[in-house]
Amino acid sequence: MFCKNCGKEINDNAVICPNCGVQIAAFEKKESKETCTLAIVGFVLSFLIPIAGLICSIIARKKCNEENLEGGGLAFAGIIISAVVMAITVLYVILMIIGVAALMA
């Protein structure tokens, strides 16, 4: 990055310019990344409606990567949780079918 006062190149982590001594932090405001709301929605839905949570989380993960937003980890967690909940649900249904078939035989 460059000093706003003297224009010379300085370290990105510098607090003061080594050339002119001006405080860099006074000139720059740290940009905070926006959080992807869809990542939060996908995470919550992964517990309630797993297929909807999976879809939202996949879209949110892609959006976070493309637009440099925060929430990529939350979207990834939503994908994993949705997949696990759906796998458990499918396994439960299969076991119920086997149980009913065993009772009828």
C-alpha positions in Angstrom: 0.0 0.0 0.0 1.0 3.6 -0.3 1.2 6.4 2.3 -1.6 8.9 1.9 0.7 11.7 3.0 4.0 11.2 1.2 2.9 8.7 -1.5 5.7 6.2 -0.8 5.2 2.5 -0.8 4.9 1.0 2.8 4.2 -2.3 4.4 0.5 -3.3 4.4 0.6 -3.8 8.2 2.3 -0.5 9.0 0.7 1.8 11.6 2.9 4.7 10.8 4.8 5.6 7.7 8.6 5.0 8.1 9.3 7.8 5.6 7.3 10.7 6.9 6.1 9.4 10.3 2.4 10.1 9.7 -0.1 7.6 11.3 -1.6 5.4 8.6 -4.5 4.2 10.7 -5.7 7.8 10.9 -6.2 7.9 7.1 -7.6 4.5 6.5 -10.8 3.0 7.7 -10.7 -0.8 8.0 -13.3 -2.3 5.7 -15.4 -4.9 7.4 -16.8 -7.6 5.2 -20.5 -8.0 4.9 -22.0 -11.2 6.0 -24.0 -13.2 3.5 -27.5 -13.5 4.9 -28.2 -16.5 2.7 -25.5 -18.4 4.6 -27.3 -17.8 7.9 -30.7 -18.8 6.3 -29.1 -22.0 4.8 -27.6 -22.9 8.2 -30.8 -22.5 10.1 -32.8 -24.3 7.4 -30.4 -27.2 7.4 -31.9 -28.2 10.8 -35.5 -27.6 9.9 -35.9 -28.4 6.2 -32.6 -30.0 5.1 -33.2 -29.9 1.3 -33.9 -26.2 1.5 -30.9 -25.7 3.8 -28.7 -27.6 1.4 -29.8 -25.5 -1.6 -29.5 -22.2 0.2 -26.1 -23.1 1.7 -24.7 -24.2 -1.7 -25.8 -20.9 -3.3 -24.5 -18.9 -0.3 -21.1 -20.7 -0.4 -20.8 -19.7 -4.1 -21.9 -16.2 -3.5 -19.5 -15.7 -0.6 -16.6 -16.9 -2.7 -17.5 -14.7 -5.7 -18.3 -11.5 -3.8 -15.8 -11.9 -1.0 -18.4 -12.0 1.8 -18.1 -13.5 5.2 -20.2 -16.5 5.9 -18.5 -19.1 3.7 -17.8 -21.3 6.8 -21.4 -21.0 7.9 -22.6 -22.0 4.5 -20.2 -25.0 4.4 -21.5 -26.1 7.8 -25.1 -25.8 6.4 -24.1 -28.1 3.6 -22.6 -30.7 5.9 -25.5 -30.6 8.4 -28.1 -30.8 5.6 -26.3 -33.8 4.1 -26.0 -35.6 7.4 -29.7 -34.9 8.4 -30.9 -36.1 5.0 -28.8 -39.3 5.3 -30.1 -40.0 8.7 -33.6 -39.5 7.5 -33.2 -41.8 4.6 -31.6 -44.5 6.9 -34.5 -44.1 9.3 -37.1 -44.5 6.5 -35.3 -47.6 5.2 -35.2 -49.2 8.7 -38.9 -48.4 9.2 -39.8 -50.1 6.0 -37.7 -53.2 6.9 -39.4 -53.2 10.4 -42.9 -53.0 8.9 -42.1 -55.7 6.4 -40.7 -58.0 9.2 -43.9 -57.5 11.2 -46.1 -58.4 8.2 -44.2 -61.6 7.4 
